[in-house]
């Protein structure tokens, strides 16, 4: 079995890697033709254009790897069927289920590769390519973006910020400190300017109003131990897409924003979608085996694989969109396409195995 596994894995890699190279080339060429006029009009040097596509390549790999794996696995199994290898394996007592199990292990491996490219190289490349596009082509200074009208809850505090600058300073701080039962305001704190970091928010010329005591005082500098990290607002609300955050930072942002009272359903959907997309390679291994168990003609099988890919991406996009907008739970929205594809593929494989058993 180990020899068979090594043989299947080696053949899969021999087909997948060249196919992946072709897919990357087609993707980047299409992107180049779409953006060429913008690069020329902006006078972007060739070196910057090359850097743009170089940093974008890991993201491209992570995006197209599921469909490339599906196609390469279908082609591999069809070639094995054409050369009578599958028939020879079955004659030797090795069922289609054993072959499918080997393909599943391949899917797990390539799923780990996809997740690595996506979360370590892909997100960094996506941020850098977005920066190049906005700053070098669109001539926008992203670093100077000022956020307006931010608010959050932190323990007994409800805070409103008029502005938040990139250096984590801002203007128009208004904080309401509620009583333990949340029924009335114990303190109202206002400051024209502030500097913030997690655990230490420094207010300047702060006015502290205590309604119960009819008292008001002014502090030249007042430090509040608010745990909210101002960088979270910039990561999630400052124009950056949630997909540009690695999964561990996205999870941290979700927890902070949930604690502050923000709606995080969209971010939770994105978090689950990142895991589900990597897991889709496991699903694609089952789908590929199911397709070849039905039609082992390479042309028909590849066509079916492309149709399945289109349907999968349509279901995946619809599910994540509905999850982000709150129509379904984030888990269902992100994992729904995988679940549907897995159920249909397993049903087909069980039907094929039972049909051969009772012949």
C-alpha positions in Angstrom: 0.0 0.0 0.0 2.9 2.4 0.7 4.3 1.7 -2.7 0.9 2.5 -4.3 0.5 5.6 -2.2 3.9 6.9 -3.3 3.2 6.1 -6.9 -0.2 8.0 -6.8 1.3 11.0 -5.0 4.3 11.2 -7.4 2.0 11.0 -10.4 -0.3 13.6 -9.0 2.5 16.1 -8.4 3.9 15.5 -11.9 0.5 16.5 -13.4 -0.4 19.2 -10.8 2.7 21.3 -10.8 2.9 22.0 -14.6 -0.9 22.6 -14.6 -0.4 25.0 -11.7 2.3 26.8 -13.7 0.0 27.2 -16.7 -2.8 28.4 -14.4 -0.6 31.0 -12.8 0.6 32.3 -16.1 -2.9 32.6 -17.6 -4.1 34.4 -14.5 -1.3 36.9 -14.4 -1.4 37.5 -18.2 -5.2 38.2 -17.9 -4.6 40.6 -15.0 -1.8 42.3 -16.9 -3.9 43.0 -19.9 -6.7 44.3 -17.7 -4.4 46.7 -15.9 -1.9 47.6 -18.6 -3.5 50.9 -19.5 -3.6 52.0 -15.9 0.1 51.2 -15.4 1.0 53.1 -18.6 -1.2 56.1 -17.8 0.3 56.3 -14.3 3.9 56.1 -15.6 4.7 53.1 -13.3 8.2 51.7 -14.0 8.6 48.2 -15.3 10.3 47.2 -12.1 7.3 48.2 -10.0 4.9 46.3 -12.4 7.1 43.2 -12.0 7.0 43.6 -8.2 3.3 44.0 -8.3 2.8 40.6 -10.0 5.6 38.9 -8.0 4.0 39.7 -4.7 0.6 38.8 -6.0 1.7 35.3 -7.1 1.3 33.5 -3.7 -2.3 34.8 -3.6 -2.9 33.5 -7.1 -1.6 30.1 -6.1 -3.9 30.0 -3.1 -6.9 31.0 -5.1 -6.5 28.6 -8.0 -5.1 25.6 -6.2 -8.4 23.8 -5.5 -9.5 23.8 -9.2 -6.0 22.9 -10.3 -5.9 20.0 -7.9 -9.4 18.8 -9.1 -8.3 18.9 -12.7 -5.0 17.2 -12.1 -6.6 14.4 -10.1 -9.3 13.8 -12.7 -6.6 13.7 -15.4 -4.4 11.3 -13.4 -7.3 8.9 -12.7 -8.5 9.0 -16.3 -5.0 8.2 -17.5 -4.8 5.3 -15.0 -8.2 4.1 -16.3 -7.1 4.4 -20.0 -3.9 2.4 -19.3 -6.0 -0.3 -17.4 -4.2 0.5 -14.2 -7.4 0.9 -12.2 -8.7 -2.4 -13.6 -5.4 -4.1 -12.6 -5.6 -2.7 -9.1 -9.2 -3.9 -8.7 -8.2 -7.4 -10.1 -5.5 -7.4 -7.4 -8.0 -6.8 -4.7 -7.4 -3.0 -4.3 -10.8 -1.2 -4.5 -11.6 2.2 -5.7 -11.9 3.2 -2.1 -8.2 2.6 -1.5 -7.3 4.8 -4.4 -9.8 7.5 -3.1 -8.1 7.3 0.3 -4.7 8.0 -1.3 -6.2 11.0 -3.1 -7.7 12.3 0.1 -4.2 12.3 1.7 -3.0 14.2 -1.3 -5.9 16.7 -0.8 -4.9 17.1 2.9 -1.3 17.9 1.9 -2.3 20.4 -0.8 -4.8 21.9 1.5 -2.0 22.6 4.0 0.0 24.2 1.2 -3.0 26.3 0.2 -3.5 27.5 3.8 0.2 28.3 4.2 0.4 30.3 1.0 -2.9 32.1 1.8 -2.2 33.0 5.4 1.6 33.6 5.4 2.5 34.7 1.9 -0.9 35.4 0.2 -2.2 38.0 2.7 1.1 39.9 2.8 1.3 39.8 -1.0 -2.3 41.0 -1.3 -1.7 43.9 1.1 1.5 44.9 -0.8 -0.1 44.6 -4.2 -3.1 46.6 -3.0 -0.7 49.3 -1.7 1.2 49.4 -5.0 -2.1 49.7 -6.9 -3.5 52.4 -4.7 -0.4 54.5 -4.1 1.6 54.0 -7.3 -1.2 53.7 -9.8 -4.2 55.5 -8.2 -1.9 58.0 -6.4 -3.6 57.6 -3.0 -1.7 57.8 0.3 -3.2 55.0 2.3 -1.0 55.7 5.3 -2.6 59.1 5.7 -6.1 57.8 6.0 -8.0 59.2 8.9 -11.0 57.3 10.3 -14.1 59.2 11.4 -16.9 58.5 13.9 -15.6 55.4 15.5 -17.2 53.9 18.6 -16.8 51.0 20.9 -17.7 49.5 24.3 -15.1 48.5 26.8 -16.3 47.1 30.1 -18.3 49.8 31.7 -17.3 52.4 29.1 -19.0 53.4 25.9 -16.7 55.6 23.8 -17.1 57.7 20.7 -14.1 59.1 18.7 -14.5 61.9 16.2 -11.3 61.0 14.4 -8.6 58.4 14.6 -5.3 59.1 12.8 -2.7 56.5 11.6 -0.4 57.2 14.5 -3.3 56.2 16.9 -3.9 59.8 18.0 -7.2 61.6 17.4 -9.7 64.2 18.3 -13.1 64.4 19.9 -13.0 61.7 22.6 -16.3 61.2 24.5 -16.6 58.4 27.0 -19.6 57.4 29.1 -18.8 55.3 32.2 -21.9 53.3 33.2 -22.9 52.0 36.6 -22.4 48.3 37.3 -26.1 47.7 36.5 -25.8 49.7 33.3 -28.9 51.9 34.2 -27.2 55.3 34.7 -24.1 57.2 33.8 -21.5 57.6 36.6 -19.0 59.7 34.6 -18.9 61.6 31.3 -15.4 62.2 30.0 -14.7 64.5 27.1 -11.3 65.5 25.6 -10.4 67.5 22.5 -7.4 65.2 21.8 -6.0 61.8 22.8 -3.3 59.2 22.2 -4.3 55.6 22.4 -2.8 52.2 22.8 -4.3 49.0 24.2 -4.5 49.4 28.0 -3.5 53.0 28.1 -5.6 55.8 26.5 -4.1 59.2 27.3 -6.5 62.2 27.2 -5.4 65.8 27.1 -7.4 68.7 28.6 -10.0 66.2 29.7 -13.2 67.3 31.3 -14.7 64.8 33.8 -18.4 65.2 34.7 -19.9 63.3 37.6 -23.7 63.8 37.3 -24.6 62.3 40.7 -22.4 64.7 42.6 -23.1 67.6 40.3 -19.3 67.9 40.0 -17.0 68.7 37.1 -13.2 68.9 36.9 -10.5 69.4 34.3 -7.4 67.2 34.0 -4.4 68.3 31.9 -3.7 64.6 31.3 -6.0 61.7 32.1 -5.1 58.1 31.5 -7.9 55.5 31.1 -7.1 51.8 31.2 -9.2 50.9 28.1 -8.3 47.5 26.6 -9.4 48.4 23.1 -6.6 48.3 20.6 -7.0 51.2 18.2 -5.1 49.3 15.5 -8.2 47.0 15.3 -10.3 49.8 13.8 -7.6 50.5 11.1 -7.3 46.8 10.2 -11.0 46.2 9.8 -12.5 49.6 9.0 -9.7 51.5 7.5 -10.2 50.3 3.9 -8.4 47.0 4.4 -10.3 43.9 3.4 -10.7 41.2 6.0 -9.2 38.7 3.6 -5.9 40.7 3.8 -5.6 39.7 7.5 -4.0 36.4 8.5 -6.4 34.1 10.2 -4.8 34.7 13.7 -5.1 38.5 13.5 -8.6 38.2 12.1 -9.6 36.1 15.0 -8.1 38.6 17.5 -9.9 41.4 15.7 -13.2 39.5 15.9 -12.8 39.1 19.7 -12.0 42.7 20.3 -14.8 44.0 18.1 -17.3 41.6 19.6 -16.3 42.8 23.1 -16.8 46.4 21.9 -20.4 45.6 20.7 -19.7 45.6 17.0 -21.4 43.3 14.5 -18.8 40.7 13.6 -20.9 38.3 11.5 -19.1 39.3 8.3 -15.7 38.9 9.9 -16.6 35.5 11.3 -17.8 34.4 7.9 -14.4 35.4 6.4 -12.6 33.5 9.2 -14.5 30.3 8.5 -14.2 30.8 4.7 -10.4 30.8 4.9 -10.5 27.4 6.6 -13.3 26.1 4.4 -11.4 27.1 1.2 -8.3 25.1 2.3 -10.5 22.2 3.3 -12.0 22.3 -0.2 -9.0 20.4 -1.5 -10.0 17.5 0.6 -13.4 17.7 -0.9 -12.0 18.0 -4.5 -10.2 14.7 -4.0 -13.6 13.0 -3.3 -15.2 14.9 -6.2 -12.5 13.9 -8.6 -12.8 10.2 -7.7 -16.6 10.4 -8.0 -16.3 11.9 -11.5 -14.0 9.2 -12.8 -16.0 6.5 -11.2 -18.9 7.7 -13.4 -17.1 8.7 -16.6 -13.4 7.8 -17.2 -13.2 9.4 -20.6 -10.7 12.1 -20.1 -12.5 14.7 -22.2 -15.9 14.1 -20.6 -14.4 13.9 -17.1 -12.4 17.2 -17.5 -15.6 18.9 -18.8 -17.5 17.6 -15.8 -14.7 18.8 -13.5 -15.0 22.3 -14.9 -18.7 22.3 -14.5 -18.3 21.1 -10.9 -15.8 23.9 -10.3 -18.2 26.5 -11.6 -21.0 25.2 -9.5 -18.8 25.0 -6.4 -17.5 28.5 -6.7 -21.1 29.8 -7.3 -22.3 28.0 -4.1 -19.2 29.2 -2.2 -19.6 32.8 -3.2 -23.4 32.8 -2.6 -22.9 31.2 0.9 -20.1 33.6 2.0 -22.1 36.6 0.8 -25.2 35.5 2.7 -23.1 34.8 5.7 -21.5 38.2 5.6 -24.8 39.9 5.3 -26.3 37.9 8.2 -28.9 35.9 6.2 -27.3 32.6 7.4 -24.9 31.8 10.1 -21.2 32.2 9.3 -20.5 28.5 9.6 -23.3 27.5 7.2 -22.3 30.3 4.8 -18.6 29.4 4.7 -19.0 25.6 4.8 -22.2 25.0 2.9 -20.5 24.5 -0.5 -18.1 22.0 0.9 -20.9 20.1 2.6 -23.0 19.9 -0.5 -20.1 18.8 -2.7 -19.0 16.2 -0.2 -22.5 14.7 0.1 -23.0 14.4 -3.6 -19.6 13.0 -4.2 -19.8 10.4 -1.4 -23.3 9.4 -2.6 -21.8 8.8 -6.1 -18.9 6.8 -4.8 -21.1 4.6 -2.6 -23.4 3.9 -5.5 -20.4 3.0 -7.7 -18.9 0.7 -5.0 -22.2 -1.0 -4.3 -22.9 -1.5 -8.0 -19.6 -3.3 -8.5 -20.1 -5.4 -5.4 -23.4 -6.8 -6.6 -22.5 -7.4 -10.2 
